[in-house]
Amino acid sequence: MKKVIAESLASIADYQLTETGRPTPGEGELLIRIAACGLGYVDSLVALGRYQVKPTLPHTPGREVAGRIVAVGGGIDPSREGERVMATVNGGLAEYALAPQAEVRRIPDAMTFAEAAGFRVNYLTALHGLVDRAALQPGETVVVFGAAGGLGTAGVQVAKQLGARVVAVASSKEKRAFCQGLGADEVLDTEPDGWRDRLRAACGGMAPDVVFDPVCGPLFEPAFRSLHWRGRHLVLGFTGGPIPSLRVNLPLMKGAGLIGVDVRQFLQLEEQRGQAHLAHLLSWVDDGRLQPPVGRAFPLEAFAEALEFALSGTGLGKTVVEIADLESADL
């Protein structure tokens, strides 16, 4: 089978598409024939050794995949073979990957493999952040930074499903138009000069209740200063560059909270709630209430370009590597 592998994390150029043996599922494992692999900013950081959690070598990028079960290990019902699933794996840029049963979830018939490949992490992060950490209430206003990216897209759509009013912040007209198509009530640019005044106007003359922030860039402090009394600023990532700081008197004066959102630890420490959240999200997809957009797609042979693109922050939605057509293919 084909698989992307590197023995070094020095650069994306170190990764090569190689031929390796097809793995065999062990006890409690399933073998997934991968149709698509989702790539986000974090996946590219990990591939370059720049994330706080360093991968072991050799490394194959990509954690989120969608495809079909083609073989099962001991303790798993063989009738699951052929099932359309999403899964979390170690090394998604490959034609096949093993996944433990707990990390495999059947996807709704209405969901494409490309949609499913970029769904789990971003949408779970959004729901966990907005519900568990921000305690978002219907009618509240949420400001979403990086709103056209993979996580921002999820933030916009999940906030709308929860009954919020959404102001989507994005850096270009193309991105802002994309956010309007997702259902954002208002869109806002990122030009710092006069930004707080424009934010207040976008919020209907009021202050926002929640900031959903995967960027934490130059507008981090202005956004926090703009919050309503008892506002909540969710920290979800640092795609905006150097990690900013905040003077601790500001949360005191605003009666506001600066709240971290880490879906990795959430799934480790609150697995049952995480699975319930995922089921809830997939029910929205099944009911036609939620359709995740698919970002730019690349073939497996263009994996290096896909990793660079995911790192650039210029895409709309989550980047996807399409590996095989499994809707009609003979498995």
C-alpha positions in Angstrom: 0.0 0.0 0.0 1.0 3.7 -0.4 1.9 5.7 2.7 3.5 9.0 3.4 6.5 8.6 5.8 9.3 10.8 7.1 12.3 9.9 9.3 12.8 13.5 10.2 10.6 16.5 11.1 12.9 19.1 9.7 10.8 20.0 6.7 7.9 18.8 4.6 10.4 17.9 1.9 11.5 15.0 4.2 8.2 13.2 3.6 8.0 10.6 0.9 5.2 8.6 -0.6 6.4 5.0 -0.2 5.1 1.4 -0.6 4.7 -0.5 2.6 2.9 -3.7 3.7 -0.8 -3.6 4.5 -1.4 -3.8 8.3 -3.4 -6.6 9.9 -5.9 -5.7 12.6 -5.3 -7.0 16.1 -7.7 -7.6 19.0 -10.2 -4.7 19.1 -8.9 -3.1 15.9 -10.4 -2.4 12.5 -8.6 -1.9 9.2 -9.9 1.1 7.3 -9.5 1.5 3.6 -9.1 5.3 3.5 -11.2 7.4 1.1 -10.1 10.8 2.5 -7.9 12.4 5.2 -8.5 15.8 6.7 -5.6 18.1 7.3 -5.6 21.1 9.5 -3.1 23.7 10.7 -2.2 21.5 13.7 -1.5 18.5 11.5 1.1 20.5 9.6 2.6 21.8 12.8 2.9 18.2 14.1 4.5 17.1 10.8 7.2 19.8 11.3 7.7 19.0 15.0 6.4 22.5 16.0 3.4 21.3 18.1 3.6 20.8 21.9 3.0 17.1 21.4 5.9 15.6 19.3 5.2 12.5 17.2 7.4 9.5 17.2 9.5 8.6 14.2 8.9 7.5 11.5 5.9 9.8 11.2 2.9 9.7 8.9 0.8 12.9 9.1 -3.0 13.0 9.4 -5.3 11.9 12.2 -8.8 12.2 10.8 -9.9 9.8 8.1 -13.1 8.5 6.5 -13.4 5.3 4.5 -14.7 1.8 4.8 -13.9 -1.1 7.2 -12.2 -3.8 5.2 -11.1 -6.2 8.0 -11.7 -6.6 11.7 -9.7 -8.0 14.6 -10.7 -10.3 17.4 -13.8 -9.3 19.4 -15.4 -7.3 16.6 -18.5 -8.3 14.6 -17.3 -9.3 11.1 -20.5 -7.9 9.7 -19.0 -4.4 10.1 -16.9 -5.0 7.0 -17.9 -2.5 4.3 -19.3 0.0 6.8 -18.8 3.7 6.0 -16.9 5.2 8.9 -14.9 8.1 10.2 -12.0 7.3 12.4 -9.0 8.7 14.4 -5.8 6.9 13.3 -2.1 7.2 13.6 -1.1 8.2 10.1 -4.0 9.1 7.8 -2.0 9.9 4.7 -2.1 6.3 3.6 -4.3 3.9 1.7 -5.0 1.8 4.8 -4.8 2.5 8.6 -5.7 0.6 11.8 -8.0 2.2 14.3 -9.2 1.0 17.7 -12.9 0.2 17.8 -13.6 3.2 20.2 -12.2 5.6 17.6 -14.4 4.4 14.8 -17.9 5.9 14.2 -20.4 5.1 11.5 -21.2 8.2 9.3 -24.7 9.2 8.1 -25.7 8.2 4.6 -26.0 11.8 3.7 -22.4 12.6 4.6 -19.7 12.2 2.0 -16.3 10.8 2.9 -14.7 14.2 2.3 -17.1 15.9 4.7 -16.5 13.2 7.3 -12.7 13.3 7.1 -12.6 16.9 8.3 -15.4 16.7 10.8 -14.7 15.1 14.1 -12.0 17.2 15.8 -13.2 20.7 14.6 -16.9 20.1 15.3 -16.3 18.4 18.7 -14.0 21.3 19.7 -16.7 23.8 18.7 -19.5 22.0 20.6 -17.3 21.3 23.7 -16.1 24.9 23.7 -19.4 26.6 23.3 -21.5 24.3 25.5 -19.2 23.0 28.2 -16.8 25.9 28.5 -18.8 29.0 27.5 -22.2 27.7 28.6 -23.6 29.5 25.5 -27.3 30.4 25.7 -29.7 31.0 22.8 -29.8 34.6 21.7 -26.3 35.4 22.9 -23.8 36.9 20.4 -20.7 34.9 19.5 -17.7 36.5 17.7 -15.8 33.9 15.7 -12.2 34.6 14.7 -10.6 32.8 11.7 -14.2 32.1 10.7 -13.4 30.8 7.3 -10.9 28.2 8.5 -11.6 24.6 9.5 -12.2 25.3 13.2 -13.8 28.7 12.6 -16.2 27.2 10.2 -17.3 24.7 12.8 -17.6 27.5 15.3 -19.9 29.5 13.1 -22.2 26.5 12.2 -22.4 25.1 15.8 -23.1 28.5 17.3 -26.0 29.0 14.9 -27.3 25.5 15.7 -27.3 26.5 19.4 -29.3 29.6 18.7 -26.6 32.2 18.9 -26.2 35.4 16.8 -22.8 35.1 15.0 -20.3 37.7 13.9 -17.7 36.1 11.7 -14.3 37.7 11.6 -12.2 37.0 8.5 -9.3 38.7 6.7 -10.6 38.9 3.0 -13.8 39.6 1.1 -13.8 36.1 -0.2 -13.6 34.6 3.3 -16.3 36.9 4.6 -18.6 36.0 1.7 -17.9 32.3 2.5 -18.9 32.9 6.2 -22.1 34.5 5.1 -22.9 31.4 3.1 -22.4 29.4 6.3 -25.1 31.4 8.1 -23.2 34.1 9.9 -25.4 37.0 10.8 -22.7 39.6 10.3 -19.1 39.6 9.0 -16.2 41.8 10.0 -12.7 42.5 8.7 -9.5 42.3 10.7 -8.1 45.8 10.2 -7.1 46.9 13.7 -7.8 50.6 13.3 -11.3 51.3 14.5 -12.0 47.6 14.8 -13.8 47.7 18.2 -16.2 50.4 16.9 -17.0 48.2 13.9 -17.4 45.2 16.2 -19.9 47.0 18.3 -21.9 48.1 15.2 -21.9 44.5 14.0 -23.3 43.4 17.4 -26.2 45.8 17.0 -24.7 48.4 19.3 -24.2 45.9 22.1 -21.2 44.0 23.4 -20.6 40.4 22.5 -21.1 37.6 25.0 -18.6 35.0 23.7 -15.4 35.2 21.6 -14.5 32.0 19.8 -10.8 32.4 19.1 -8.5 29.9 17.3 -6.3 32.8 16.2 -5.3 34.8 19.3 -3.6 37.4 17.1 -3.4 41.2 17.2 -7.1 41.5 17.9 -7.0 39.2 21.0 -6.9 42.0 23.6 -9.3 44.4 21.7 -11.8 41.5 21.5 -11.5 40.7 25.2 -11.9 44.4 26.1 -15.1 44.4 24.0 -16.8 41.6 25.9 -20.1 42.0 27.7 -20.2 41.7 31.5 -19.7 38.0 32.3 -18.4 37.5 28.8 -16.3 34.5 27.9 -13.3 34.5 25.6 -12.5 31.0 24.4 -8.8 30.3 23.6 -8.7 27.5 21.0 -5.3 28.0 19.2 -2.6 30.4 18.1 -2.7 30.5 14.3 -2.2 34.3 14.6 1.5 34.1 15.4 3.3 34.8 18.8 1.1 33.8 21.8 -0.3 37.0 23.3 -0.7 37.9 27.0 -3.4 39.6 28.9 -3.2 41.8 32.0 -5.0 40.0 34.8 -6.9 43.2 35.8 -8.9 43.0 32.6 -10.9 39.8 33.5 -11.5 41.4 37.0 -12.8 44.7 35.5 -15.0 42.9 32.9 -16.2 40.2 35.2 -15.2 38.1 32.2 -13.5 34.7 31.7 -10.5 33.7 29.6 -11.2 30.0 29.0 -9.0 27.4 27.5 -10.5 24.7 25.2 -8.5 21.5 24.6 -10.5 18.8 22.9 -7.6 16.3 23.1 -7.7 16.3 26.9 -11.5 16.5 26.9 -11.7 13.3 25.0 -9.1 11.6 27.3 -10.7 12.8 30.6 -14.4 12.9 29.6 -14.6 10.2 27.0 -18.3 9.4 27.6 -19.4 13.0 27.2 -17.2 13.4 24.1 -18.9 10.4 22.5 -22.3 11.9 23.3 -21.3 15.2 21.8 -20.2 13.4 18.6 -23.4 11.5 18.4 -25.3 14.8 18.8 -23.3 16.5 16.0 -23.9 13.5 13.6 -27.6 13.6 14.4 -27.6 17.2 13.1 -26.0 16.0 9.9 -28.4 13.1 9.6 -31.4 15.5 10.1 -30.0 17.9 7.4 -29.5 20.7 9.9 -25.7 20.7 9.5 -23.6 20.3 6.3 -19.9 20.8 6.9 -18.2 22.5 3.9 -15.3 20.7 2.2 -12.1 22.7 1.8 -9.6 22.4 -1.1 -9.0 18.8 -2.0 -5.7 17.3 -3.1 -4.8 13.8 -4.4 -2.5 11.7 -2.3 0.4 12.3 -4.7 0.2 16.1 -3.9 0.4 15.5 -0.1 3.3 18.0 0.3 1.3 20.7 -1.3 -1.7 19.9 0.9 0.4 20.1 4.1 1.8 23.5 3.0 -1.6 24.7 2.1 -3.1 23.7 5.4 -0.3 25.6 7.2 -0.8 28.7 5.1 -4.2 29.7 6.6 -5.5 30.8 3.2 -8.0 28.0 2.6 -11.8 28.0 3.1 -12.8 25.1 5.5 -10.6 22.2 6.2 -8.1 20.8 3.7 -8.8 17.3 2.5 -6.6 14.7 0.8 -8.7 12.4 -1.4 -7.1 9.0 -1.5 -9.6 6.6 -3.1 -13.2 6.6 -4.5 -14.9 4.1 -2.3 -18.5 4.9 -3.1 -18.5 2.4 -5.9 -15.0 0.9 -5.8 -14.4 -2.8 -5.3 -12.8 -3.2 -1.8 
